[in-house]
């Protein structure tokens, strides 16, 4: 697999900034140094020429009068003051008269004498690079004239070429050191600027990304540094916020889907249980009626022993109990009411209390009711509401203690709903059992005292009316059932209003 080369920001800075900058600096240094070298070489040549011009007049005067000693003395003194390699005076025929320093001309070289004589006749200052005393040197030739202005000799001053080159080499070395130091300082400044302006902020942003990669989803990038870096960090934080929100949305949708699937399974189970309950109730209804009728007719026979009469009555009592269970099964299997109309909750409460009064009197439990007498209407099936409240009141009376029991039913209306509360002073409901008390056939009562269908029927009626059932601890100390029912017609349930 081919992987394209990935370079770092430092490498890009090195290639696109530092290298071109150093190259430009080196080129500028080279051109400047070349110009300086040429200027230095010209200056060193000018020094020789100035000395020659200064000697022209005294040497011309001494040569005209034939004072060879004066000529030699002047050459020696100038040679000692200046950094000259050789100083020589020639007559107009090119013969050497006096010299100081290195030997310039071999007297037996006629060709060289002629060349010197020719240079003297030209009458102008001349310069050249050539061998002097066995070494390469720079020489300047200045003509010497008598009092009449006629050329009578030639002055040659020489300076070693090595002196000039050494001076230029020293200049190059010093310039190279300065340029290298400047380039190094410039590179360090660029690297320092890169680190302070970009590097540390990018490193911090990279550490933030690695923390998120390692699982710290709550971490956010630090919004410090240049505007471009803070914009990048802000975009990074925005991306993390979007990912976090998307994760929360997915988790919420997953939980909602799990809840809907649980409710669907529960609804399917309830539907199956309802169908089973309806079938069982239908099959048991007729045999129970026959058994009750036969026991009733047998009890009317004359001359039966008291023990037989009591047994027949017990049979009828158990048949009534079984018929009550069958009615509860039918109530549970009934999915919805047949019709709805506007109902006054006060009248339904009174009817439910009347249905429960005999049981309350038997246990000597006090029933208390409170709520508005009129002006509160609820759109629902009155029979189903009565059945719901009757079941709640019976459960409350059964849970209340004997002789000291207290059951309270309250209702109130708002603009949108009607709230009904049923409280008792019984032992209450274990918090661990609250989520299960409305399940079909689940009961906390002893065996033979409950079917576990009463609260299941209540829950079903509340759902038919799109209401809410809440179970909590009552102010009386026992359980509190709070039912909130919407006052308007329930939507999407398919019930018809009563004619």
N, C-alpha and C positions, 0 to 999 in steps of 0.2 A: 504494500500500500504506500503510495507516494504522499508525503506530508510536506506541504509548503513551509519554507523557512519562516519562522516567526522571530522578529528581532524586538529587542526591548526599547523603551523610550530613551534610555541612556545610549544605546548603540545608535539609534537614529540621531540623537543629539551629537554624538561623536562624528558620524559620517557626514551629516548635513550642516553642522555648525562649526564644530571645533576644527576638523580637518580643512574645510575651505578657509576658515579664519586664519589658521596657521600658515596655510599655503599663500594666502594673500599677504600676510605679514612677512613671510620669507621672501616673496617676490619684491615687495616694497623695500625690504632691507637690502636685498641684492642690488637693486637698481640704485638705491641711495648710497650704498657702500661703494659701488663702482664709480659713481660721480665723485664721491669723497676721495677715493684713491687717485682719480685723475687730477683732482684739485690739489691734493697733497704733493703728487709728483711734480706738478707745474710749480708749486710753491718752492719746493726744494731746488728745482732748476733755476727759478727766479733768484734764489739766494746766491747761487754761483754767479749768475749774470750781474747781480748788483755789486758783488765783490770785484768782478772784473772791471766794471765801469768805474768803480772807485779807484782802481790802480792804474787806469789808462793814463791819466795826466802825469802823475809822478814818474811812472815808468817811461813814458815818452820823453819827458825832460831828461831823465838820467841816460836813456839810450842815445839821445841826440848829443850829449856831451861825453859819451863813452865811459860813463861811471858804472862799471860792471859791479863793483862792490856795493854800490847803493841799490842796484837792481836786485842783487842776491839778498841783501838785507831786507828790502821791502817784501820780497817773496817769502822769506823765512818768517817775518813777523805776521803777515796775513795768514800764512799756513798754520801758525800756532793758534791764532784766534778762531778761525773757522774750521769746520769739519771737512777739510779738503784732502784729497788723496794725492794730488800732484799739482805743481804750479811751474810753468816754463815760459821763458821769453825767447823769441826767435828774432833774427834780423830779417830784413826784407827778402833775403835769398833763401830763407828757410833753415839757416844754421842756428843751432841752439846756443844761446848766449849764457843763460843762467837758469837754474831749476831748483826746486825744493820738493821734497817728498820723493815719490817713486820716479824712476828714470822713465822719461816719456819717449824719447826718440833716439834711435841708434844713429850715431854720426855717419856711419858708413852706408847708410841706406839712402842712396841718391834719389830714389823714387819718392821716398817719403819727404825728403827735403823739397823736392819740386812741388809736391802737393801742398806743403805748408806755404811755400813761396806764392803759389797760385791763390791760396786762400787769403794771404796778406794783400795781394794786389787787388782783390775784389773790394777791400775797404769796408766791408760790412761784418757785423757780428754773426757768427755761425755756431751751430751746435750739432753734436753727433754722439752716438753710442758706439763704442769700439774698445779694443784692447789698449790698456795703458799699464805699463809695467807688468805685463803678464796677467792682468785682470780686466774684466769688463768694467767700463766706467762711462760716466757721462762727462763730456768735455764741451767747454764753451771757448770760442776763439774771438778775441777782441783786437782790432787793429791798433797799432801804435803809430803816431804821427809826429813829425818835427814841428818847429815853430812856423814853418811855411805851409803846413797842412799836408805835406807829402808823407806817404806811408813809409816808415823806416823800420817796422818790425811787427811782431804779432805776439799777443799774450794768450796762453792756453791754461785754463783752470779746469781741473778734473775732480770729480767726486765719484767714489765707487758706486757702481750700480747696485751692489749688494746692500749698501747702506739704505738706499731708497726702497729696495724690496723688503728688507728687514723691517723698516719703519711701516711700510704698507702691511706686512704680515702681522706686526703687532696691532695695527689698527683693525685688521680683519678679525684677529683673535678677540680683541676687546669688544668689537661690534657684535661678533658672534655670541659672546657671553651675555651682552646686553639683550640681544634679540631672543636668545634661548630663555633667559630669565624672564623677559617680558612675556614670551609665549607660555612659559610655565605658569606665571602668575595669572595670565588670561584664562588658561585652561582651568586652574583652580577656582578662579572667580566664577567661570561658567558652571563648573560642577557644583560649587557652593550655591549659586543661584538656582540651579536645577533642583538641588536637594531642598532648599528652603521654600522655593515657590511651588514645586510640583511633587518632588519625590516623597516627602514625608506625608503629604496629604493623600497621595495615591496608595502609599503603604498602609495608611490608616483605613482607607476605603477597602483595600484588599483584605485586611484583617477582619473587617466587618463582614465581608462576603464569606470568609472562611468560617466565622462563628455561625452564620446562618446555615452554611453547608453542613456544619457539625450538629445542627438540630436546634440551635437557639433562635426559634422563630420570633421571639419577642424583641430581639436586638434590632436597633435602627442605627444607621450611619450618622456620624457626627457632622453637623452642618457648619464646618469651619474651613477657612482657606479662601482661595480666589473664587471669583464668581462662577467660573466654569466648573471647578471642582464641587462647589456647593450645589450647583445645578445637577451635576451627575449624582451626588449623594442624595439630593431630594428626589430625583427620578427613581433611584434605587429604593428609597424608603416608600415611595408611592407604589412601586411594584410589589414590595413586601406587604403593604397594607391591602392591596388588591388581592394578593394571593391568600392573605389571612381571611379576608372577607369571603373570598370564593370558597376557602376551606370551611368556614363557618356555615356558609349557605349549603354546601354539600352535606355537611354533618346535620344541619337542621332538616334538610330534605330527606336524608337517610332516616333520621328519627321519626319524621312525619310519615314516611313510607312504612316504617316498622309499626308505628301506631295504627295506621290505617289497615295494615295487614293483620295486626292483632285484633282490631275491631271487626274486620271482615271474618276472621276465624271465629271470633266470639259470636258474631251475628249468625254465621252458618251453624254453629253449635246450638245457639238458642233456637234457631228455626227448627233444627232437627229435634231438640228437646220438646219444642212446642208441638210439633207434629206427633211425637210419641205421646205427649201428655193428652193431646186431643183424642188420639186413638184409644188410649187406656181409659179416659173418662167416658168415651162413648160406649166402649165395651162393658164397663162396670156399671153404668147407670141403670140399665134395665134389670140385670140380676139383683142389684141391691134393692130396687123398688119391689121386686117379687118377694125377696126375703123379708122385707119390712112388712109387706101386706100379709104374708103367711103368718109371721110372728104375731101380728096384731089380731088376726082372726083366731089363732090358737089361744091367745090370751083371753078371748071372750068366752071360751068354753066354760061351762059350769062344772064345779066339783074338782077343779085342778088343785093339786097340793100347792101351798104357798111357795115352796122351793121351785117348782116348775114355773109359776107365775113370775117370780123374780128372775129366773133364767131367761124367760122370753123377753122381759123388759130389758135385761142387759143386752140381749141380742139386738133389740130395736135401738138401744143407745149406741152400740158400736156401728150399726148400720147408718145412723145419723152422722156419726163421726166420719165414716167412710164417704157418705154423700157430701159432707163438708169438704173433704179432701178432693173429691171429684169436681166440686164447684171451683175450688182453687186451681185445679189443673185446667179447667175450662177457661178461667179468667187469665191464667198465664199464657195459654195457647192463643188467646184472642189478640191479634196483632194491632188492632185499632178499633176505635169506637165507630159506631154507625153514623152518628150525626152530631153536629155542634150547634150551639146557640149561646147567646149572652146569658151568663149565669152570675148571680150574686154570691160571692164566696161565703157570706154570712149564713145564707140559707143552707149551703152545702155543709158547712161546719156544724150547724145545729143538727142536721140529719145524721151526720157521722157520730156526733155525741150521743144522740138518741140510740143509735145502733150499738153503742158501746156502754151505755149506762147500766145495763143489767150486769155486765161483767165487772164494772167499776163498783157497783153496790155490793156485789158478792165479795170483792176483795177489800171493800171499804176504802176505796181510793178516791181522792178529791179531784174532780175535773174542773179546770178553770179555762175560760175563754175570754179573749179581748181582741177588739178590732173595730173598724168603722162599721156602723150599722147599715148605711146606704151609701150610694154614690160610687161604689166600686164594682165594676162589671168585668167579667172574665169570659172570653170566647172559648168555650170548651164543651165537652160532653159532660153533663151534670152527673150522670150515673157513674162514669169512670172516675170523676173527681171524688164522688162520695165513696166509691170503693177504695180509692187511694188513701183518703183521710181515715176511713174506718180501719184499714189495715194498720196505719201508723198509730192510731189511738189504741187499738187492741194490743199492739206490741208494747206500747208505753205502759198501759195498765198492767200487762203481764210482767213487765220488768220492775214496776214500782213495788215497794215493800207492802206486806199485808197490814191494813189498818192505818198505817202512816204514809201511805202512798200519795203522791202529788203529781198530777199531769196537767200541763199547761199547753194550750193551743192559741197562737196569735197569728194575725194576718194584717197586712197593710198593703196599700196600693200606691204606686207612683204613676208617672205619666206613661210609662212603657211596660211595667210589669206588676205582677201581684206576688208578694212574698209571704209564705206560710211557714210557721215554725211550730214544731211539736217537741216539747221537753218533758222529761220525767226526772224523778229523784232516785232512780234505780242505780245499779252498780256501773252503768255506762258500758261502753264498748271498748275492748282492747284495741289500741292503735294498730297493732299488727293485723287485726281482723277487719278493719274498716274497709279495706279494698275488696273484701270477699263477702261481706254480709248481704250484698244484693245479688250474689250468684244463685242460680236456681238450686234448690234442695240443700243449700248450706244453712245450718242453724246452730245456734249456741244453746238451745234448749235441750233438756233431757229427752231421751228416746220416748216417743209416744205423745209428746206435748207440742210438737211443731213439725211442719213439713218442709220448711225452708223456702216456701213460695211467696209468702206475704210481701217481703221487701223486694223480691224479684218482680212481682206485679206492680208495686209502687214505682220501681225504676223504669219499667216498661211504659207506664202511663206518663211519667215525666218526660221520657223521650218522645212519646207520641205528640206531646204539646211543645216540643223543642225547648223544654225547660232545663233547669240545672238542679241537681240534688247534691247537697253538701252535708256531711256528717261530722259533728264536733261534740265537745263537752258542753253540757248545758249549765246555765247559772244555778239550776237546782241541784247540780251535782251529778246527774245521770247523763243520758245521751240527748243530743239535740239534732233533729232532722230539719234542715232548712231547704224549702222548695221555692224556686223562683220561676214563675210561669209568665210568658209574654201575654199581654192583654189582647193583642190583635190575633187574627187567624193565623195558624201555622201554615207555612208555605211548603208545597211539594209533598204533602203527606197523603193527599188523595181523599181526605174525608169531606163529606158533604154536610152543609148546614141542615139543621132539622127543619121540616116544613112547618 
